[in-house]
Amino acid sequence: MQQRFEWILLKFFSLPMVLLLAACAATAPAPRAGTASQAQQTLRPLETGAAFKLEIEGADQALRTLVQRHTLLQRWRDTSELDATETARLMALAERDTRELLATQGHFAADVHATLRHDNDGEPVIRIAIAAGPQASISDVRIRFSGDIATDQDPAVQAQRGAITAGWSLPAGQGFTQERWDEAKTAALRALVAQRYALGRLGASSATVSQDGTTVALRIELDSGPTFRLGAANVVGASRYPPELATRLSWLRTGEIYSQQALVQAQQRLMASGYYDSAYLSIAPQDRPKATPLTYAVTEAKRQKVQLGAGYSTDSAGARLTLEHRDNTALGTTWRADTRLNLERRQPLVQLQLTSLPDEAGWRRATFARHMRQDDGTLVTTSDTLRIGQLQTTERIDRNVYLQYDQASVAGAGGTQVPAALIGDGAAISANIAWTRRRFRDLPNPTHGWGLGLELGAGMTTMGTRRPFVHVGGHWLGFVPLAGGSSRLQLRAQAGAVVAKMDARLPATYLFRTGGDTTVRGYSLRSIGLPVGANLVAPGRFMTVGSIEWQRPILQQRFPGLLEHVVFVDVGSVSNHIGDLHGQWGVGTGLRLITPVGPMQVDVARGLQAHAWRLHINVGLNF
């Protein structure tokens, strides 16, 4: 029906077009012989009921495909009502249409000719011959700013302006296409509105082609409009939990500069908190730029949640079953209760943590209790821990201040009697502060950045003769990209010390042993410590661990971003005196499977002092 309507239009306009073509032919120079025969062939009427074939010649495959797919002749290939005059008109339009298509790819001086012939079977064939010529390149780019971004001298604003200019994706020297031009403008506008300028818009823009069609000069104006800051929050959908919970968990503050990324990260934090199944944050940019209202649209999670998990670790010498229960309003209060039960061979535990809602500064009160049994093959340590304190979690920094009581009893595996000199059977109370800074990118599978954790505590033993003590600890993890950017080094360091008299009965949970999947590979779990006879390894008061691991992607064409190969060297030592620290070395290689919950590692390592090979399997980033 549509084709029939268009054919009627062609019939209606055919007479004026014939007169126009006749006038052009009267004033045009006399054609060459070949051109004359082509003209006669073009005006040759199609046989009744026949459809023409379409051929595209010249240029490269990409341009031929573009013309073949989008030329208007495609719409008339199966139409048999066309006469010679209408065919000539369509061919003239097709030449103009083809030049416009080629111009979108930067070929502004293209030569295009359409001709009509009949093949050996008498079938009509329309051929479009293309001489595309060179693709125009960008000769000059000028980006102009208006609005607040043009006048604000704040270093952060200047950095944003510089980042937009430096990130322009169609620089001088690159070939011009309409698609690249549109993408470059869109990306620049996206970078403008992503931070501060919610009403940023694209002003005047132009792409000026040189007279010979070989170069293009680009001009673009970005109008930022006013700077936006976050104003009062309105929480929609809160019923089970207090409305202020959403604002406190988001970490967004009134008066903060608007940022799309900050809003997205806040949404992710709300959904990861366990209080909300979904969250959407939005502003009303037309209202009050200096304090634009912020709306939280949330769907609250259910009060109770039960989660069952299974895993495997060579440190655990087998499978692990985990049962977790969460009650967001424990016993009818606003406190959250998290209960965890680990069923595994070497490290079963049960623990309970009670956490209050965060206050305006993000601090939460917390109580923690745990009963744990650790069997490392030579010693069995049964410990109880009770902790009361406050903790704060922010985007980059975690803080924890707490009082803790620990009690541990240590026995030899299989009932072996532990020598009296063995340290680790005791109890203590201490005051502690812990601080963690994270600057990782692309969690939970980071390839850049670093993290640092520090801990300091002081206390008194409560078993036997009471003795004061101080303990300190720290751990660091960093990623260093290598030349080319595809491979990197993972560097890891850990150290700890407890300072007290030798007769102080410190619980084993304050002391150190190392070795295993996440510390020194090539050694079994906590097998690096103080040898005390009878194949027993006791914990010590000083500990150091270091590791360097080369990571590189493999099989990228077949499994992009999925597999990595690693080569590593680990070293660790434990002693009761700093001067007695002597490294236990492990070397090996392995594979990493990149998963949504972090890398799954499968490593084979040899402990140089243990004279043995070990397989290590673990999942997740350990920091």
C-alpha positions in Angstrom: 0.0 0.0 0.0 2.8 2.4 0.9 4.7 1.7 -2.3 1.6 2.2 -4.3 1.1 5.6 -2.7 4.7 6.6 -3.4 4.3 5.5 -7.0 1.2 7.8 -7.4 3.3 10.7 -6.0 6.0 9.9 -8.6 3.4 9.9 -11.4 2.0 13.2 -10.1 5.4 14.9 -10.1 6.9 13.2 -13.2 5.9 15.9 -15.7 7.6 18.7 -13.9 10.7 16.5 -13.4 10.8 15.7 -17.2 10.6 19.5 -18.0 13.3 20.2 -15.4 15.6 17.5 -16.8 14.9 18.7 -20.4 15.9 22.3 -19.4 19.1 21.0 -17.7 20.0 18.9 -20.8 19.5 22.0 -23.0 22.0 24.0 -21.1 24.5 21.3 -20.3 27.7 20.6 -22.4 27.4 18.0 -25.0 28.2 14.6 -23.5 30.9 12.3 -24.6 30.0 9.3 -26.8 30.0 6.9 -23.9 27.9 9.2 -21.8 25.3 9.5 -24.5 24.8 5.8 -24.8 24.5 5.5 -21.0 21.9 8.3 -21.0 19.9 6.4 -23.6 20.3 3.2 -21.6 19.1 4.9 -18.4 15.9 6.2 -20.0 15.2 2.8 -21.5 11.8 1.6 -20.1 11.7 -1.4 -17.9 9.7 -4.4 -19.2 6.3 -4.7 -17.7 6.3 -6.9 -14.6 10.1 -6.9 -14.3 12.1 -6.0 -11.1 15.6 -4.5 -11.4 18.7 -5.7 -9.9 21.0 -3.4 -7.9 24.8 -3.4 -8.1 27.3 -1.3 -6.1 30.8 -0.9 -7.5 33.9 0.9 -6.3 35.0 2.0 -2.8 35.7 -0.5 0.0 33.5 -3.3 1.3 32.3 -1.2 4.3 31.1 1.7 2.1 29.5 -0.7 -0.4 27.6 -2.4 2.4 26.5 1.0 3.7 25.1 2.1 0.3 23.6 -1.3 -0.4 21.7 -1.3 2.9 20.5 2.3 3.0 20.0 3.5 -0.6 16.4 4.4 -1.4 16.5 2.1 -4.5 16.1 -0.8 -2.2 12.5 0.2 -1.6 11.7 0.0 -5.4 13.5 -3.2 -6.4 10.4 -5.3 -6.7 8.2 -2.6 -8.2 7.2 -3.3 -11.8 5.1 -0.1 -12.5 8.2 2.2 -13.0 8.6 3.7 -16.4 11.7 5.2 -17.9 11.1 8.7 -16.6 10.4 7.6 -13.0 13.5 5.3 -13.2 15.6 8.2 -14.3 14.3 10.3 -11.4 15.0 7.6 -8.9 18.5 7.2 -10.2 19.2 10.9 -9.9 17.9 10.8 -6.3 20.0 7.7 -5.6 23.2 9.5 -6.7 22.4 12.4 -4.3 21.4 10.0 -1.5 24.6 8.0 -2.0 26.8 11.2 -1.8 25.0 12.0 1.5 25.7 8.5 2.8 29.3 8.8 1.9 29.5 12.2 3.5 28.5 10.6 6.9 31.7 8.6 6.6 33.9 11.6 5.8 34.0 11.3 2.0 32.8 14.7 1.0 34.3 14.8 -2.5 32.9 11.4 -3.7 32.0 10.9 -7.3 28.9 8.8 -7.8 27.2 7.7 -11.1 24.1 5.5 -11.5 23.5 3.7 -14.8 21.0 1.3 -16.2 21.7 -1.7 -18.3 20.3 -5.2 -19.1 22.2 -8.3 -18.3 22.5 -11.4 -20.6 19.0 -12.6 -19.6 17.5 -9.3 -20.3 17.0 -8.4 -16.7 17.3 -4.7 -15.8 20.3 -3.8 -13.6 20.9 -0.4 -12.0 24.6 0.0 -11.2 25.9 2.7 -8.8 29.6 3.4 -9.4 31.5 5.0 -6.5 34.8 6.9 -6.4 34.8 7.7 -2.7 38.1 9.7 -2.6 40.0 10.2 0.6 38.3 10.4 4.0 38.4 13.9 5.5 40.4 14.3 8.7 39.9 16.6 11.6 42.0 19.7 11.1 41.1 21.6 14.3 38.9 21.2 17.4 37.8 24.1 19.6 35.7 23.4 22.7 34.1 26.4 24.3 32.6 26.5 27.8 29.8 28.8 29.1 28.0 28.9 32.4 29.5 28.4 35.8 32.2 26.1 34.6 33.6 28.8 32.4 34.1 31.3 35.3 34.6 29.2 38.5 38.2 29.2 39.5 37.9 26.3 41.9 40.7 23.8 41.2 38.2 20.9 41.0 36.2 22.8 38.4 39.3 23.5 36.4 40.2 19.8 36.6 36.7 18.9 35.3 37.0 21.3 32.5 40.5 20.0 31.6 39.3 16.4 31.8 36.5 17.1 29.3 38.9 18.7 26.9 41.6 16.0 27.3 39.0 13.3 27.0 37.6 14.6 23.6 37.4 11.4 21.5 37.7 13.0 18.0 41.0 14.9 18.1 42.8 16.5 15.2 44.3 14.1 12.7 41.5 11.4 13.1 39.2 10.6 10.3 35.8 12.2 10.4 32.5 10.2 10.5 29.1 11.5 11.6 28.9 8.6 14.1 32.2 9.6 15.7 31.2 13.3 15.8 27.9 12.4 17.5 29.6 10.1 20.0 32.2 12.7 20.8 29.6 15.4 21.6 27.5 12.9 23.6 30.6 11.8 25.7 31.6 15.5 26.3 28.0 16.3 27.5 27.9 13.2 29.7 31.2 14.3 31.4 29.8 17.7 31.9 26.5 16.6 33.6 28.2 13.8 35.6 29.5 16.3 38.2 28.1 19.6 39.5 26.1 20.6 36.4 22.8 18.6 36.4 21.3 21.0 33.7 24.3 21.1 31.5 23.5 21.1 27.8 25.1 21.2 24.4 25.1 24.6 22.9 26.1 25.5 19.3 28.2 23.0 17.4 29.4 22.8 13.9 31.6 20.7 11.6 32.9 22.9 8.8 34.2 21.0 5.7 37.0 22.6 3.7 36.4 23.5 0.1 38.3 20.5 -1.3 36.5 18.2 1.2 39.6 16.8 2.8 39.5 18.4 6.2 36.9 19.2 8.8 37.1 21.9 11.6 35.0 21.1 14.7 33.4 23.7 17.0 31.4 22.9 20.1 30.0 24.8 23.0 29.1 23.2 26.4 26.8 25.3 28.6 27.1 24.0 32.2 24.4 26.1 33.7 24.5 26.6 37.5 26.4 24.4 40.0 24.1 22.1 42.0 24.4 21.1 45.6 22.3 18.5 47.5 19.5 19.8 49.7 16.9 18.2 51.9 16.3 14.5 51.6 12.9 12.9 51.1 12.7 9.2 51.7 9.8 7.4 49.9 8.9 3.8 50.8 10.2 3.7 54.4 7.9 1.9 56.8 9.7 -1.0 58.5 12.9 1.0 59.2 13.4 4.7 60.2 13.5 7.1 57.2 16.8 8.6 58.4 18.5 5.2 58.0 18.6 5.5 54.2 20.2 9.0 54.4 22.8 7.8 56.9 23.7 4.7 55.0 24.1 6.6 51.8 26.9 8.8 53.2 25.5 11.7 51.3 25.5 15.1 53.1 23.4 18.2 52.7 25.4 20.9 50.8 27.5 18.3 49.0 28.3 18.9 45.3 26.0 16.9 43.0 27.6 13.9 41.4 25.9 11.2 39.4 28.6 8.7 40.5 28.0 9.5 44.1 24.3 8.9 43.7 24.9 5.5 42.0 27.4 4.5 44.7 24.9 5.5 47.4 22.2 3.3 45.7 24.6 0.4 45.7 25.5 0.9 49.4 21.8 0.9 50.4 21.1 -2.3 48.5 24.3 -3.9 50.0 23.3 -2.9 53.5 20.7 -5.6 53.9 18.0 -3.1 54.8 16.8 -2.5 51.2 16.0 -4.7 48.2 16.1 -1.7 45.8 16.9 2.0 46.0 16.8 4.8 43.5 18.1 8.3 44.2 17.2 11.3 42.1 17.2 15.1 42.3 14.9 17.8 40.9 17.4 19.9 39.0 14.9 22.6 38.2 14.5 23.5 41.8 17.0 25.5 43.9 20.5 24.7 42.5 22.1 25.7 45.8 20.0 23.1 47.7 18.3 20.8 45.2 15.9 18.3 46.9 17.1 14.7 46.9 14.6 11.9 46.7 15.2 8.3 48.0 12.8 5.8 46.5 13.4 2.6 48.4 11.9 -0.9 48.7 12.7 -2.3 52.1 14.1 -5.8 52.7 12.3 -8.2 54.9 13.2 -8.3 58.6 14.6 -11.8 58.6 17.1 -13.4 56.2 18.6 -16.9 56.2 21.5 -17.8 54.0 23.1 -21.2 53.5 26.6 -21.4 51.8 29.1 -24.0 50.9 32.7 -23.8 50.0 36.0 -25.5 49.9 39.5 -24.5 51.1 42.7 -26.5 51.4 43.3 -24.7 54.6 40.1 -26.3 56.0 41.2 -29.6 54.6 37.8 -30.1 53.0 34.3 -28.7 52.5 32.8 -25.9 54.5 29.1 -25.3 55.3 28.0 -21.9 56.5 24.6 -21.0 58.0 23.9 -17.3 58.5 20.8 -15.6 60.0 20.1 -11.9 60.1 17.3 -10.1 62.0 17.2 -6.4 61.2 15.0 -5.6 64.2 16.2 -8.0 66.8 13.8 -8.5 69.7 11.7 -5.7 68.5 14.5 -3.1 68.7 16.3 -1.2 66.0 19.4 -3.3 66.5 20.5 -5.8 63.9 21.5 -9.4 65.0 23.9 -11.4 62.7 24.4 -15.0 63.7 26.9 -17.2 61.9 27.6 -20.9 62.1 30.6 -22.5 60.3 30.6 -26.2 60.0 34.1 -27.4 58.9 36.7 -29.8 60.0 39.5 -27.6 61.2 37.8 -24.3 62.1 34.2 -24.6 63.3 32.8 -21.6 65.0 29.6 -19.9 66.1 29.3 -16.1 66.5 26.8 -13.4 67.2 27.1 -9.7 66.4 24.6 -7.0 67.5 24.8 -3.7 65.7 22.9 -0.5 66.2 21.7 1.9 63.5 24.3 4.4 62.5 24.1 7.9 64.0 24.5 11.1 62.0 28.3 10.7 61.9 28.0 7.1 60.8 29.1 5.5 64.1 27.4 2.3 65.2 27.6 0.6 68.6 28.4 -3.1 68.3 28.7 -6.2 70.5 30.4 -9.3 69.3 30.7 -12.8 70.8 32.4 -15.9 69.2 33.3 -19.4 70.2 35.9 -21.0 67.9 37.9 -24.2 67.6 41.1 -24.2 65.4 42.8 -27.5 64.6 45.9 -26.9 62.5 47.1 -30.6 62.7 49.5 -30.1 65.6 47.6 -27.9 68.0 43.9 -27.5 68.9 43.0 -24.1 70.1 39.6 -23.4 71.7 38.9 -19.7 72.2 36.1 -17.4 73.3 36.0 -13.7 72.4 33.7 -11.0 73.7 33.9 -7.5 72.2 32.1 -4.2 72.9 32.7 -1.0 71.0 31.9 1.4 68.2 32.6 1.2 64.5 32.4 3.5 61.5 32.4 2.6 57.9 32.9 5.2 55.1 33.7 5.0 51.4 37.5 4.9 52.0 38.1 4.5 55.7 36.9 2.1 58.4 37.4 2.8 62.1 36.8 0.5 65.1 37.2 1.3 68.8 36.5 -1.5 71.2 37.1 -3.4 74.5 37.8 -7.1 74.1 38.1 -10.1 76.4 39.8 -13.3 75.1 40.3 -16.7 76.6 42.1 -19.6 74.9 43.0 -23.1 75.8 45.5 -25.0 73.8 46.1 -28.7 73.5 48.1 -31.1 71.3 46.1 -32.7 68.5 44.9 -36.2 69.4 45.4 -35.5 73.1 49.2 -34.9 73.0 50.4 -33.2 76.1 51.6 -29.6 75.4 54.8 -28.5 77.1 54.4 -26.1 79.9 56.6 -23.6 78.1 54.1 -23.3 75.3 52.6 -19.9 75.0 49.0 -19.5 74.0 47.0 -20.9 76.9 45.7 -17.8 78.7 43.2 -15.0 79.0 43.4 -11.2 78.7 41.3 -8.0 78.4 42.4 -5.1 76.2 41.4 -1.8 74.7 41.9 -1.5 71.0 41.7 0.8 68.0 41.7 -0.4 64.3 41.9 1.7 61.2 41.6 0.7 57.6 42.1 2.7 54.4 41.1 1.4 51.0 41.9 2.8 47.6 41.2 -0.2 45.4 39.6 0.1 41.9 37.2 -2.4 40.4 36.3 -4.4 43.6 36.0 -7.3 44.2 38.6 -8.0 41.4 41.0 -5.1 41.8 43.8 -4.5 39.4 44.9 -1.0 40.7 45.1 0.6 44.0 46.1 -0.3 47.6 44.7 -0.9 51.0 46.3 -0.4 54.5 45.1 -1.7 57.9 46.6 -0.8 61.3 45.7 -2.0 64.8 46.9 -1.0 68.2 45.9 -2.4 71.6 46.9 -2.4 75.3 45.7 -4.7 78.0 46.3 -7.0 81.0 46.4 -10.8 81.2 43.9 -12.2 83.6 45.2 -15.8 84.0 48.1 -16.6 86.3 50.2 -13.6 87.2 48.6 -10.4 85.8 50.9 -8.8 83.3 50.4 -5.7 81.1 51.0 -6.0 77.3 50.8 -4.0 74.1 50.1 -5.4 70.7 50.4 -3.8 67.3 49.7 -5.1 63.8 49.5 -3.9 60.2 48.8 -5.3 56.7 49.1 -3.8 53.3 48.0 -4.9 49.8 48.9 -3.1 46.6 48.7 -3.5 42.8 51.3 -2.1 40.5 50.5 -2.2 36.7 53.4 -3.1 34.5 54.4 -1.6 31.1 51.6 -2.2 28.6 48.9 -2.4 31.3 47.9 -6.0 30.8 49.9 -7.5 33.6 50.6 -6.3 37.1 52.4 -7.1 40.4 50.4 -7.8 43.5 52.4 -6.9 46.6 51.4 -8.0 50.1 53.0 -7.3 53.5 51.9 -8.1 57.1 53.5 -7.7 60.5 52.5 -8.0 64.1 54.1 -7.8 67.5 53.1 -8.3 71.2 55.3 -6.8 73.9 55.0 -8.3 77.3 57.0 -10.2 79.9 57.8 -13.8 78.9 55.7 -15.2 81.8 52.6 -13.4 80.7 49.9 -15.9 79.8 48.6 -14.3 76.6 45.8 -16.1 74.8 46.7 -17.7 71.5 44.3 -15.3 69.7 46.8 -12.4 70.4 49.8 -14.4 69.2 51.0 -15.4 65.7 51.3 -18.3 63.5 51.3 -18.2 59.7 51.3 -20.3 56.6 48.4 -21.4 54.3 46.3 -20.3 51.4 46.3 -16.6 52.1 49.7 -16.1 53.8 52.7 -18.3 52.9 51.8 -20.8 50.3 53.8 -24.1 50.2 53.0 -24.6 53.9 50.0 -25.9 55.7 47.7 -23.7 57.8 49.5 -22.0 60.6 52.4 -24.4 60.4 55.0 -21.6 60.6 55.6 -20.8 64.3 57.8 -21.9 67.2 58.9 -25.5 67.1 58.6 -26.9 70.7 59.2 -30.6 70.1 56.9 -33.5 69.5 56.1 -32.0 66.0 54.3 -29.2 67.7 54.4 -25.6 66.5 53.5 -22.9 69.0 52.5 -19.3 68.4 55.0 -16.5 68.8 55.1 -12.8 69.6 56.5 -11.4 66.4 55.4 -12.2 62.9 56.3 -10.9 59.4 54.8 -12.0 56.0 55.6 -10.8 52.5 54.5 -11.7 49.0 55.1 -10.7 45.4 52.9 -12.1 42.7 53.0 -11.5 39.0 49.5 -11.6 37.4 48.8 -11.7 33.7 45.6 -12.4 31.7 45.7 -15.4 29.5 43.4 -16.8 26.7 41.9 -13.3 26.2 40.6 -14.0 22.7 38.7 -17.1 23.8 37.9 -16.1 27.4 38.2 -12.3 27.7 38.7 -11.1 31.3 38.1 -14.5 32.7 41.5 -16.3 33.3 44.8 -15.1 34.7 48.2 -16.9 35.2 50.3 -16.0 38.3 53.8 -16.7 39.5 54.6 -15.9 43.1 57.1 -15.8 45.9 55.9 -15.8 49.6 57.9 -15.5 52.8 57.0 -15.5 56.4 58.5 -15.9 59.9 57.4 -16.1 63.5 59.5 -15.8 66.6 59.5 -14.6 70.2 62.4 -12.2 69.5 62.9 -9.9 66.5 66.4 -11.0 66.0 65.3 -14.6 65.6 63.0 -14.0 62.6 64.2 -16.2 59.7 62.2 -16.4 56.5 60.3 -19.5 55.5 60.0 -19.3 51.7 57.4 -20.6 49.3 57.4 -20.3 45.5 54.8 -21.4 43.0 52.4 -20.8 40.2 48.7 -20.9 39.6 45.6 -19.7 37.9 42.9 -17.2 38.7 39.3 -17.5 37.6 37.6 -14.1 37.8 34.2 -14.4 39.4 31.6 -11.9 40.6 32.6 -12.6 44.2 36.3 -12.2 43.6 39.1 -14.2 42.1 39.1 -18.0 42.6 42.7 -19.1 43.1 44.2 -22.5 42.3 47.9 -22.5 43.2 50.7 -25.1 43.4 53.5 -24.1 45.7 56.7 -25.6 47.1 57.8 -24.7 50.7 61.5 -24.5 50.4 62.1 -25.2 54.1 59.3 -27.8 54.3 60.6 -29.6 51.2 57.1 -30.3 50.0 54.6 -29.3 47.3 51.1 -28.2 48.3 47.9 -27.4 46.5 46.1 -24.2 47.6 42.5 -23.3 46.6 40.7 -20.2 47.8 38.0 -17.7 46.7 37.8 -14.0 47.2 40.1 -11.0 47.8 41.8 -11.3 51.2 42.4 -8.0 52.8 
